[in-house]
Amino acid sequence: MSPGHRRRMPLSGRAVAADRLVRADRSRTFPPLPGQDATDGARAESWWGGAWLEALESSALDGARLDRGRAYARDGHVDTINITPGRVIATVRGSRPRPYSAELRVRTLTEQEWESLLEDVASQPDRLTELLAKKLPRALAEGEAGLLPGPGELVPRCSCPDSGRPCKHAAALCFQVARLLDADPFVLLLIRGRGERELLDELARRNAGHGARESRGRVAVVSATAPGSGGSASVSASASASASASASASVSASESVSASVSEASAVPESLPGDGPSSESGTGDAAVSGAGATAAYGTTSAAISTSAAPSTSTATSTSASGAADRSAPPGAVRPRSAAERGGETAPVAASARGVLAREALADRPRPPLPPPAVVPPRPGRPQTLPDADGLPFEAATLELVATDAAARAHAHLSAAGATGDAGPAGPGPFAALPPWEDAIRLVATAHPTAGLTATTRALYRDIAAATGRTSADIARSVAAWRQGGPEGLALLGDAWNPPAGDFDRARSALLAAGLPALRPHRNHLTDSARGIQLRFGRDHRWYPYESEPGTDDWWPTGPAAPDPVGALTTLLAR
């Protein structure tokens, strides 16, 4: 098979899944950070966060812009932050209605620099302990790889017209990134090119290799120094068994790290703790700390088990050799307490798991908290910046997000009114034909009546997709805002109402001193004034207006339950 043909072969299913995991691991999105007190300011709490800000301040050309950027960050002007290798991007709300797109570019590390950095961490258990406790070791940051950016390495960009370097929007983003670094130094590693999950997996593999090499080294030392040929053979056999057990423990540690990383990815991000790390056994570095989470504690314990050398190997070798001689061939010899080193009884107990009957047994549980109060109106999504290369437009995504918020608010409001969180009937959003649903989507996503460049473009797209004109779309959207599905139906649905409310409407208008309107089917019209009332099947009155003498009627204002109120509001316009 030629090399060119091999390059064209598709990836296997497992390789594709692994590639997707790596890409997902190399992209993190953080919600907007809460504002800070004016007394605190936008300052870093960790030394590595401070070094990040020093790189910004050392290359800033205008200190006043930095002060304004600090104020923007402190007041919460920076929205959702997305971080990928070499790039940090966020929208920052300035003085204009549409926010700006601010960006920070940082050089990613080369493969050689990553090799040096990973080997440095894997060979020094204390540095891995600090990383798992969400602390950045100084020796690691100041090594050859140079994790922290130096002067001029932070390259700011922004869509605002300010040509400052950086402008206040990019500076505000930089101050917020420093707060993210305070909470999690893995954010810095991601900016430099690698995700947290792949780093921990790679460190687990390297740690297992270090543990196996140390075990083989101890075997060689014991074999060379053992007296007598017979004793040497026994010692060598026992040491070989110890090396095999150590290598097996190293592989198990690697698998434990990979399993615990998936748990750690679901742990909410929090500020790192300040508790000191402890030591257990002889020469074994325990990596559980007050600041590490339960998942990270499991990871670090597994790593230290394989990496920590045992200082009592030589002492236990002779005893283990005797035990091996008395044991039948193929039997697995239990390790002595000296060989287990830092392993304790709780670790073995936790490996046995929990019985199902104990986990599922009835026990008192605290009551659920009361449900949150439904806000009076649905929230508005963030305004997204326009960007090239996306599979969708920013306005389209805003439209879908607004509709999702409106649907959620309507369902919660209906559940709160009925006291039942389950579905009742068709719900606030019944199934609609595509045409009506498109009009509903546009009307609810853009509740204001004004036409902007965004809404005009949206109207053109819907008109092209449905075979109508932009004016038809605008008129239909106005009708939906006026009365929902019934308001939209009244645009082209003229019907003959039964005797009753419609017949009494003219008498009510005359009694109120309002103009007399000419009836036709369900319409009451005064063409000279350009006013009209339409009677809906829901027994509400829908006001319309037109240029005097023309027949171009547009929905105007909300529907009213009585004709006097509807016509009074229409005449007031």
N, C-alpha and C positions, 0 to 999 in steps of 0.2 A: 504494500500500500504506500503510495507516494505521500510525502509530507503535505503537499497541497490538499490531497484528499482527506488526510487526517484532520486538517484544520476545518474542513467543511462538515465534519461529522457533528450531528446535534448532541447536545449535552444530555446525559441521562436524567431521569426524574429526580434522583437524589442530588445530583449536582445542581440542577435548576433550583430545587428547594433550598439548598445551602446558599446559593447565590442570592436568592431572595432574602434569606435571613440576614446575610451580611449587609445588603443594601438597606434593609429596614433598621438594622442596628446602627448604621451610619447616618441616621437622620433622627433628630429629636426636636420636638416642638414643646415649648413652654408657654403656659398661659400668662397673661399680663401680670406682672408683679404688683403687689399692693404698694400704695404710696408710702412715703416715710415722713416722719416729723421734720419740721423745718430746722429743729435744733440738731438732729442727727445728720441731715444732709445725705447725699449719695456717696457714701464712703465704703471702702472694702474692709471687712473684718479679718480676713486671713492675709498672711504675708504674700501668698501667691496672687490673691486678688489685688493687693496693693501694687505688686509688680506689674500686673496687667495695666493698671491705671497709670503707672509711671511711664510705660511705653507710649500711652496715649499723650500724656502731658509733655513728654520730651520731644514729640514731633509736632505738637500743636503750634500754629502760627499766631493764634489770637487767644489770649487767656479769657477775654470777655465771652467768646463763643463757648468755651468750656464751662464757664459759670452758668450761662443760659442752658446749656445741655444738662448740667447737674440739676438745675431747677426743673427742667422738663422730666428728667428721670424721677426726681423726688415727688413730683405732682402726679405721676402715673400716666404720662403722655405716650409711653411706649406700649404698643399692643403686643399680640402674640409674637414670640421669637422662635424662629426656626434655625437650627444649627446643623450644618453638614460639613464634611471635611473641607477646610480652607475657606468656609463662607458662613457668615452670620447675617441674617436678614430679618427685618421687622418693619411694620408700619408705625410711623410716629405722627401723632396728631399735632399739627401746628396751628397757625392762624387761619388757614383756609379750611373750607368744609371737607375737602377730600384730603386724607392723610398722605404723607410722603413715604416713599419706600427708601429706607436707610439700609446700608449694607456695610459690612466689614470683611475685608479679605486678608487672610493670613496664609503664609506659605506652609504647605504640608511637609512632613518629614519624609526623607528618602528611605528606601528599603534598608540601606546600610545603617542609617540612623535608628530606624526601628529595631533592627537586629541588635545593635549595641544597647539600646534602652531595655528591651525585653530580657536580654541576657543579664543585664545589671540587676533587674528586679528579681528574676528567678534565682540568682545566686545569692541574694541578700534577703533572707526571710523577714527581717525587720522592716525593710522597705515595702514589701508586699503587705505586711501587717498595717502599715500606715495608710496605704492606698485603700485597703478594704475598710478602714475606719474613716474614709472620706477625708484624708489628710494627704497633702503632697509633700513627700520627703525633699528636703532642700538639696541633698546630694544628688537626687535623681533629676531635679529641675535644673541644677547648675552643671550637669554632666556634659558630655560631648554633644548629645543630641540637641540640647538647648530648647527645652519645652516652652519656656516663657518667651514671648516675643520681645525683641530688642527695639531700640529706637529706629523708627522708620519701617518696621515690619507690619504694623497695623495700617492697612490701606482703606480709608473710609470712602464711601460713595453715597450719593443721595439724589433723589429726583427733584429736590427743591432748586430754585434758581440761585441760591447762595453758592458762591465759588470758594468759600472758606474751606480750609483743610485742618481739622474737620469742621463741618457745619454743626449747628447746635443739635440737629436731629441725629446725626451719626454719633456725636458725643454722648447724647442721652442713651443711645443704644449701647455704647461701650460701657457706660456706668452701670447699666442693668446687667450686662454680661458679667461684670465683676461680682455682682451679687449671686449670679448663678454659679460662678467659680467658687465663691465662698462655701456654698452648700455642697458642691460636688466637683472635685478636681477632674473627674472623668470627662467633664465637659471640655476641659482644656485638651485632653487626649483626643477627643472627638474632633475638635477644631484642627488638631495637628494631623488627623487622617485615619484614626482607628476608633471603632465603637467599643463600648464597655464589654459586651458579651464576647466578641472575638478576642479581646485582650485577655479576659479571664480564662477562656478556653486555651489560648496559646500559652499563658503562664502555667496552667495546670499541666500541659504536656511537657513543657521544659522542666517544671519542678519534678515530675516523675522521672525524667531522664537524669537529673542531678541526683535523685535518691538512689537510682539503680547504679550509677557510676560510683557513688560513695560506698555502697554495699560491696561492689566488686573490689574496690580498693582495700576495704577492711579484710576481705577474704584473702587477698594476696599477702597482706602484712601478717595475718595470723598463720598462714601456711608457711611463710618463710621463717618465722621465729619459733615455731613449735619444735621441741626437742624430740629426738628419736624418730625412726622411720614409721613404727606403728602408730605412735601418737600423732605424727604429722599427717598420716593418712586419715586417722579418725577426725582430727581437727579439720582437715580439708573437706571431708565429707560433710561434717556439721556446718562448717562455714558456707559451703555451697548451698546447703538447705536454707541457711539463714538468708543468703543472697537472693534465693528464689522467692522466699517469703517477702523480703523487702521489695523486690521488683513487683510482686503481685500487689503489695500494699500501695506501691506507687501508681500502678494502673488503676486500682480502686479509687485512689485519691483523685486521679484525673477525671474518672467518671463522676465522682461526687461533686467536683467543682462544676462540671458541665451541667449536672442536674440542678445544683443550687443556684447557678446563674439565672436559669429561667424563673426561679422563684424570686430572685433579687430584682429582676426587671419589673416585677409587679409591685414592689414595695414603694410607697409614696416617697418622693424625694424630701429630705429634711436636712436641717443643718447638722453637721457632724458633731459628735459628742467630744468631750474633753477627758474622758476617763482614761487612766493609764492602762497599758497592756500588761498582762501577767505572764509568768513563766511557770511551766509545769514539767516535772521530770528533770533529768540531767541533760542539759544542753538542748532541750526542746523548747522552741519559741512558740508560746501560745498566742494566738492572734485574736482571741475574743476580747473586745473592748466595749466600754460603755457607749461609745458612739456608733459602733457597728450594729446593723440590724441582725435579726435572727438568721436570715438567709445568708448574709455575709459572714456571720459567725460560723455557720456550718461550712462554708467554703474555706475559710482560713484554717479551721481545725483540720480539714481534710488535707490541705496543702502542707501544713506543718508536720503532720504525721509521716508523710513520705519524705520530707526534706530534712528532718532533724536527725543528726547522727547519734548513735548510741555509744556512750563512753564505756559501757560495761560489756562490750562484745567479747573481749578477750577472756573476761572472767567466766562468762556463761558458756564459752565454747566447749570447755572440757566436760562440763556437766551435760550439755546437750549431746556431745559425742557419745557419752556413756548411755544416755537414754536411747540414742539411735541404735546402738549395738544390741540393746535388749528388746527393741521393738520388732515386730514381724515385718517382713519386706512389704513395701508399699503403704505401710501405715503412716498416717499424718500425725506428727508429734505436736502436742500443744506447746505453745511458746511459754517460757517461764516469765515471771514478773520482771526480771532484769531485762529480758529481750523486749517485752512490751513497752518498756520505757515510760513515756508520758501517758500511755493509754490508761483510762480509769474505768471503773465499773459502770458509771452512768452512760458512757459511750456504748458499751456492750449492751446495756439495758435498752437504750434508745434504738439500737439496731433490731431488736426483737419486735418492735412495733407495739400497737395497742389492739387488744381483742375487740372484735366487732361488737360484742354484746356490751362492752364497757363504753365504747364510743357512741352507741345508739341508745344507751340507757336513759330513762327519763330523769331529768334533773331540773331544778328550778332555774329559770332563765329570766333575765331582767326584762321588763316591758319595753316594747318598741317606743321610740320617741314620737311625739305627736307630729302629724304631717305639717309641712311648711305651708305658710299662707300663700295662696295663689295671688300673684301681683295683679293689679287692675288691668293691665294691658301687656301683650307680649313684648319681649325685648327686641331690640334691633341688632342685627349682626354687624360685625365690623366691616367697614368699607375696605375693600381689597385693592391693592395697586394693580395697574395693568402691567403685564409681563409678557415677553416674547417666549415662544416655544411651549406654552401650556396647551393641553388638549381642550381647554374650554376658556371662555372669556370670564373676566372677573365679575362682570354684571350678571352673567348666568348663574354663577355660584352664589352670589348675593341673593338672587331671586329664590333659589332653592332653599337657602338657609333661612330666609325670612318666612317662606311658606312653612317650613318645618317648625319654626318657633310659633307661628300662628296656630298650626294644627295642635301642637302640644298644649298651648294655652287654652284652646277651645275644649279639648278633651278634659284637662284638669278642672276647668271651670264647670263643665257639665257634671263631672264626678263629684265636685264639691257641693253643687246644688242638690244633687240627688242623694248624696251620702254613700254612693256606691262607686268604687273605683273600677268596676268591671264594665264592659261594653253594654250599652242599653240602646236597643233599636239601631237605626242606621248611623247614629253618632252625629257630631256636629259637621262632619264632612262626608256626606253621602256620595256614592259613585255618580259621576257626571260624564256626559259625552265629552270627547276630546276638545271640541270647540268651547263648550262652557267652562271646562276645567282650565283651558288656557287663559280665558278671560278672567276667571277667578284668581288664577295665579298672579297675573299681572296687576290686577286691582288690589289684592291684599299685600303684595310685595311693595307696591308703590302707592301708599294710601293718599298721597297728596295729589291735587288735581293739576298742578303745574306741569308743563311739558319741558323736559330737559333734553340734552343731547343723548343721554342714556335711554330715556323712555322713547324718544323718537326712533332710535336705532332698534329698540325692542319691538316697537309697533311695526316697523318695516319688516323685520324678520318674521313676525307672526302673520302679517298680511301676505308675504310671499309663500308661507307654508300652507295657508288656508285658502288662497285664491281670492282674498278680499283686499280692500284698499286700507291705507293707514288711517284714513278718516273713519272707516267702519270700525276699526279696532278701537280707536279713541272713543267713539260714541258708545260702543259696547262696554268698555271699561267704566265709563261714566255711569251707565245704566246699572252695572253690577254694584258699584259703590253706592248707588241710590237705594237699591232694594234687593241685592243678591240675585238668586235665580229668577224670582218673580219680576224684578226690575229689568233683567235682560230679556225675559219673555215678552214684556210689554213693548219692546222696540218694534216688533213686527207682528204682534198678536192683537188684532182688533176683534173684540168679541161683544156679544149682546148680553149685558148683565140683566138679571131678573129684576122684577119690580121690587122697590124697597129703597135701599140707601142711595142708589144712583138717582132715582127720581126725586128724592127729597133734597138732593144737593143744591139744585138751582134755587129752591125756596130759601134754603139756609144762606146762600150767598147774597140774595136780594135783601133778606132781613138784616144782614150785617152791613149793608150799604156798599157791597162790593160789586164790580162790574158783572153784567149778565153775560154768561157764556153760552155758546150755541152747542147743543148736544149732537153727537153723532156716534152711534154705537157706545163704546165705553169712554169716549173723549168729550171733554167740555172745552171749547176753543174760542178765543177772541183773536182772529188773524190780524186785525188792525193793530192791536197792541203787541202781538207776537207772544201770547201766553196761552198755556194749555194745561189742563189737568187730565190725567189718565187714571181710571178706576181699575185697580188690580183685583185679581181673584182672591187675594188675601184681605179684601175690603179696606185697602189703604189707597191714598191718593198720591199720585206721583206727578210732581210739577215738571213742566217742559217749557222751553222758550225757543224763539226763532226770531230771525230778522223780520220786522214788520213787512207783510205782503209776500213773504216767501213761505215755502213748505219744507224748511230744513230744521226739523225739531231736534233739540238736544236735551237730555236729562239735566235738570238743574236743582241742586239741593236734595236733601233727604225726603223720603216719603213721610206722610203724616196720616194720622188716623181719621181726620175730619177734613172736609174740603175748605172750610173757612181758614183754618190754620195753614194749610198748604198754599192757598192763594194769597193770603196775607204775606207770607214769607217770600213768595215769588214776586209780588208787587214791590216789596221793600228793596229788592235787588235792583 
